Amino acid sequence: MTGVHQRLGERIRHLRGGRSGRGGRRPGPAKASGGRAIVLTCGDYLAIAEHPAITDAMIVGLRSADAAAPTPGPCLSDDHPQIVLGAEFARHMGARAGVLCPSGWAAGTGLMQVVAGPEVPVYLDVLAHPSLWEGARAAGAEPACFRHNDLGDLGRRVEAGGPGVVVVDAVYGTDGSVAPLPALVEFAEEHGCLLVVDESHSLGTHGERGEGLVAALGLTGRVDFRTASLTKALAGRAGLIVCDRPGFVDYFAHAALPAVFGSALLPHDIAGLAAALKVVRDESRRRDRLRVVTRRLRDGLTELGCRLVESDTAIIAIEAESEAEATRVRDAMVSGGVYSAALFGPTASAGRTLVRLSAHAGLTDGDVRRVLEVFARTGDPVAASSRSGRSVRHGAGRS
């Protein structure tokens, strides 16, 4: 026992000691004179977290007679608000069945646990969300990764291992890159594979009414399962699975470990998500604004000489030379009242370091100018290394 305790203590001290400039501390509070802090680290892409319709609905939920101890997950009736809202999300995304889970992690791990298995190969994009990897392992499958967005590498893996489950993100939260979904759908159909797409970073932001990228591309009915964390554009606290198998809802409730050993969402969470879904559907101006500020930030950073990961999404990733440099830029931007994120393994893939900005519809034109001004003062070495052609490897493998 002494050796176990000692090893754990050493790992904790190693992280807190700041290996490779990473540091175990959080950046201090912004102290921007004469201006508000600009937070570019969360997934509230449509800036609805404080929307009065949502907060009012949650208050009503907290005061409801049902706001007592949560119900065990497998015991929900067909007319339970969580079951009803899951079906509503499915309709919104053009699917026939929907399951709400306590978190995006529970949705990803639970889905993979019930669709994979020791005899079912699982092929994951190297940047696919860790919950999907963990679910495959929980199912007893041996996950095989393929290079990021590389269908040639995927083909070689499937040729060697046989048909199985192909797992990708629609939009990758690490760097904002977008999966080649039309080609992946054709690949899965041609090779007899089941396709799972995580829409955490595209649900709400893509599509005429925020239906997600699969629906926006006209691929509903051709993707077997879609998952999502509703903490992003929906600004809630839950996870989601949708598919075209009506019997899946009951099957998941009695077969997936997160459902069997979990509990129902609380009434105020369900009420808030229902209100958020209506806001996402009805207020398309927020998606329009998100596109505008994203384009301005991307164009401005490119003009400053930054090397951006190619994308048009709200997740703007700038390649940095080292963990120390990414951390320096992040901390320096905080002193100007702008919060960004420095990413390295295991969040980013091995050998890759990024400074990530998450744009949102609440940014004003003045905010965009200020972000670019702060970055111009603090991020010059990052831009300089990009101009010189040096960059970390794109798509290096996550083990």
N, C-alpha and C positions, 0 to 999 in steps of 0.2 A: 504493500500500500504506500509505503514511503516513496518508492520510485515513481509510482503513478502520480502522486501529489506533486512531486518535484518536477516531473516533466510538464505537467499542466502549468505550474507556476512559471517555468522557464518560457513556455509559449506565450503566456500573458505578458511577461516582462519584455519579451522580444518584440511584440507588436507595439506595446506602449513606449518602447525605447526609440521607435521611429526608424525601422529598417528601411533603407533606400530612400530616406527622406519622407516616408509615408506618414509617420507620426500616429500616435494613438489618440491625440486630442481632437476635439471638434473646433472649427474656427470660431472665434469670439463674435459677439454681437456687432453688427454693422454700426458704425458711427459716422454716417454721412451727413456733413453739415448742410443744413438747408434742404434736405431731400429725404424721401422715404427709401427704405431698403427695397431693392429689386431682387426678388427670389426667383431663380431659374433652376431650381433643383427638384421640383415636384412635377407630378403628372396631371395637374389640374389644367389641362390644355385649353379648356373652354372657359376657365375662370368662373366656375359656378359654385364653388365650395360654400360661399356665403350668400348664395341666391336666396332671397326671402321666401320664395315658394318652397324651397327645400327645407330651410331651417324651420319655417312655420309647420310644415308637415311632420318634421321630426319631433317638435314640441308636442303636437297633438298625439303622436305615437307614444311619447313618454308618459303622457297623462291618461292614456287609455286604460280600460279595465283589464286588457290583456297583457299589460306591461309587468308581468310577474316572472317567475322562474321559466327559463326557456324549455321548450318541448324537445324530447329526444328526436334526433333526425329521422329515424325510420317510422315514427309514429304520426306523421303529418297526414291529415285528411286531404282529400282531393280539392276541397274548397279552402284549405288553409292559405292565408295571404302569400306565404312564400311560394307555394306551388302555383298559385294564380299568377304571381309576378314573373316566375320563371317562364311560364307559357307566354306571357306578354313580351318578354325579352326575345323569345324565340320568334314570335311573329314579326317583331321589329327587324330582326336580322334575316327574315325569309326562311326560317327553319320550322320544323313541325313539333319539336320538343325542346324544352329548356329546363335546366336544373340550376338552382341557386345554391351556392355553398358558402360556408363561413368566410372563406378567403380565396384569393386567386391561387395560393399555394395548395389549398385543399382541392380545388377544381383540377389543377394540373396533375397532382399526385394521384388523386382518386380516379381520374379518367384513365391514366396510363396503367394503373393497377388492375383495372377491369378489362382493358382491351389488349394488353400485352401478356406475356407469359414465357416460361422456359422454352417453349417450342415456337415462339413467335419472335422473329428478329425485329429489332427496333433500330431505325436509322434516324439519327438526330443531327440537324445542322449544328455545327460546333458552337454557335451562339444561341441556340434554343434555350428557353428559360430553364433554370436549374430544377424547378418543380417537375418538369416533364422528364428530366433525367432521373430524378429521385423516384418518380412513380414507376418508371421502367424497371429500375432496380428492385423496387418493392414487389413487382410482379414476378421477379425471378428471371427476367430477361437479361441478356447481355447487351447493353447498349453499344452501338457502333456509330461513331461520329463521321460525318463527311464535311469536307471543306466548305466554308461559308458560301452559300448561294452557288455551289459548283455542282451542276447536274451531271457532269461527266464523272466526277468522283462518286456521286451518289449511285450512278449506274454501275460502276465497278463494284461497289459494295453490295448492291442487290444481286448482281450477277454471281457473286461469290457466296452470298448468304441465303438467297432466295427471297420470295415475296414476304413482306412484313408490314410494319407500321412506319410511315415516314412522318417526321415531326419537324415543323418549322414555326417561326413567328412571322406574322404578316409584316409587322414593323418591329425591328429589333431595338429593344430599349437601351442596349449598350451604346450603339452608334447611330441609330436612326435609319440604317439601311433597310431596304424593302425586299421582301422575298419575291422571286419570279413566279408568282402564283399560277398564271395560265400555263406555263411550261410544267410546273410541278403537278398540276391537275392532270395534264396529258400523260406525264410520266407515270403517275400512280395508276391511272386507268390502263395504260399499256402493259404495265408490269404486275397488275393484280395486287397492288398495295393499298392499304388503308391510309388516308391522309388526315393528319391532325394539324390544325393551324391555330396558333395562339394570337388572338386579336386584342390583347391588352392595350396596345398602343395605337390601334386603328379604330376600335369601337368608339363612336362618338365624333371622331375627327374626319372620317372618310365616309363618302356617300352623301347623297342629297339630304338625308335626314339623320346622318350619323349611323348608318346601318353597319359600317365596317368595310374593310377593303374587299373581303370576299364578295359581299353583295354589290359593292360599287363596281367590281369588275365583271358582274354577271355570272359568278361561279357558284351561286347557291344551288344546292342539289348535287354538286360535284365534289364538294369537300365533305368528308365523312363526319368529322367533329371539329367544332371550334370552341376554344376556351378563352376566358378573359378574366383579368383582375378588374373589378369595378372601382378600384381606388384611383384610377387615372381620370379619363374625361368625365366619368360619372361621379367622381369625387365621393364615392361611398365606401362601404366596408363589407365587401362580399366578393365571391367569385362566381363564374358562370360557365356552363357547358351547354351548347346547343347542337342538335343533330336532327336527322330526319327519321329517327326510329322512335315512335310514340311510346313503346314499351320500355324505353331506356330509363325513363324517370324512375319508375318503380324498381327496376333492376339495380340502378345505381344506389338507391336508398338502402337496399338490403345486401349489396355486395361490396361497395367501396368502403374501405376502412374509415376515411374521414367522415363518411355519412353515418355508418353504423355506430361509430363511437363518438360522434359529434352531436351537436344540438342545433335547433332551429335558430335562424336569425332573430334578433330582438325586434319588437314591433316598431320602434323608432327607426331602426336601420331599414326595414322594409318600406316604411312610409317615405323615408328620405330617398331611397332608390327609385320608388315609383314616381315621385315628384321630379327627380333628376332626369329620368327617362323622358318625361314630358318636355322638360326644358331643352334637352338635347334634340328632340324631334322638332320642336317649334321654333327655336331661336337660331336659325341658320346663319344669322348675321355674325354669330360668334365664330363659326367655322370660316366665314369670309375674312373676319379680322385676323384670325390665327394665320391664315395663308399670307396676308399682307405683312404682318410683323415678322413672320418666318423668312419671307423673301428678303425683307430689308436687312435683317440680321445676317443672313447668309451672304448677301451681296456686300455688305459692309465689311465683314470679316475677311472675305476673299480679297477685297481691295487693300486690306491691311497686310496681305501677304500670307494669311493663314492657310494651311492645308486642311480642308474639310473632307470628311468622309462623304462620298457622293450620295446625295439624297435630296428630297424636297420636303421632308417631314419636319415636324416641330422639334425633333431631337437633333441638335446641332453638335457634332463631335469634331474636335480639333485635335489633330495628332500632335503629341508632345514627344520630346526626345528621351525623357526619363521620368521616373516617378517623382524624383526631387523637383524637376522643372514643373511638372503638372501641379504638384502641391504648392510650389511657390506662387504660380499664377493664381490658383484658387484663393490662397490666403491674401495675396496682394489685392485681388478684386474685392474681397470682403472689406478691406480698408476704404474702398471707394463706394461701399454700400451695395455691391452687387454680389449675390451668392451664385456660384457655379459649383460643379462637382469635378473632382479629380478621380479618374478611374484607372485601376490596375487590377491584376489578378487577385481573387477569382472573378471579380465583376467583369473585367475585360479579359480577353483571351490571353494566353501566355505570350510574353514578349511584346505586349501592346500597351501603350499608355495614352490616355485621352483626357482632354478637358471638355466637359459636356455642359451645354446650355440647353435647358428645356423651355422653349418659347411658350407663351400662353396669350389668350385673347385679351387679357386685362392690361397688357402693355400699351402705354400711350406712345405717340411719336417721340415725345421727349424722353421717355424711358429707353427707347431704342437708341436714340442719339447718345444718351448717357452710358449705356452698356458699351457702345463702340468707343466712346472717349476713354472710359476706364480701361478697356482692354488695350487700347493703343498705348496707354501709359505703362501698363503692367505686363502685357503679354508679348512685348517685342522680341525677346529671345525665341519664343515659340514660332512667331512669324518668320524670324530670320532663319531658323533651322529648316522651316518648310520651303523658303525660297531657295535654299541651297540644295534642295532635293533630298535631304535626309528625312527618313520617316521610318516608323516601326512597321513590322510586317502586318499586312491586312489579312485577317481571317486565320491567324495562327490557332492551333488546336487547343481546346479546353479538354483536359484529361477527364 
